[in-house]
Each structure stands twice: as C-alpha cells, then as structure tokens.
Amino acid sequence: GDTLLLYTDGVLEGTDREDLPFGMDRLQRLMKNAYATPEALTGALYRAISEHQDMARLNDDVTFLAVRLLDAIERAEHGSAGLESE
C-alpha cells in the first residue's frame, strides 16, 4: 500500500548546533527506505530528528503523522477498512 506522511514545518526547519535545518533532502532520503508500518516510519523519523537537533531546545512544533492505505489483499488479510495509522 501507499503511505502518506503529514508533517508541520518544524520537521524541516529544525536546526542542529551549526544552525543547519533538517531539510527536505534528509526527509526524502529517510522516506526512500521501505518501512513495513507507519509506526516504523514515524519511529525512524523521530530518531532522525532527535539525532539532528537538541529536542530540549526546539523553537517550533515538530508534529508528524503517517497513514498507510492498504491494498485489497492486505485489507482481506487484516479484515480492515483499508487504513492503518500511527
């Protein structure tokens, strides 16, 4: 299935000690990995953001949500309406 990642600007704009932002390139590199679940994706994103910036000195909100749309086979296996989220 496809995964949709929603996030606030604080994800991309959060800076490290050298004032370099997390940025779209870093997010795209992270998204190229095949994560089996939304939980795995959001966990990896949280760890990447935490490693990039000091979470104690955030100057903007950092919010994200991953939603995965299951295909027909996965829906039948999970007995769900087709959405899985974290």
FENGITA-V296513 format. One record per backbone hydrogen bond with DSSP energy under -0.5 kcal/mol. NH is the residue of the N-H (numbers start at 1). CO is the residue of the C=O. Records with the same first field share a line. If there is no record, write none. Layout:
# FENGITA-V296513
NH=CO + CO
This chain:
# FENGITA-V296513
2=69
4=67
6=4 + 65
8=63
11=8
12=8
13=9
14=10
16=20
19=16
22=14
23=12
26=22
27=23
28=24
29=25
30=26
31=27
32=28
33=30
35=33
41=37
42=38
43=39
44=40
45=41
46=42
47=43
48=44
49=45
50=46
51=47
52=48
53=49
55=53
57=54
58=55
63=61
65=6
67=4
68=84
69=2
70=68 + 82
75=71
76=72
77=73
78=74
79=75
80=75
84=68
86=66
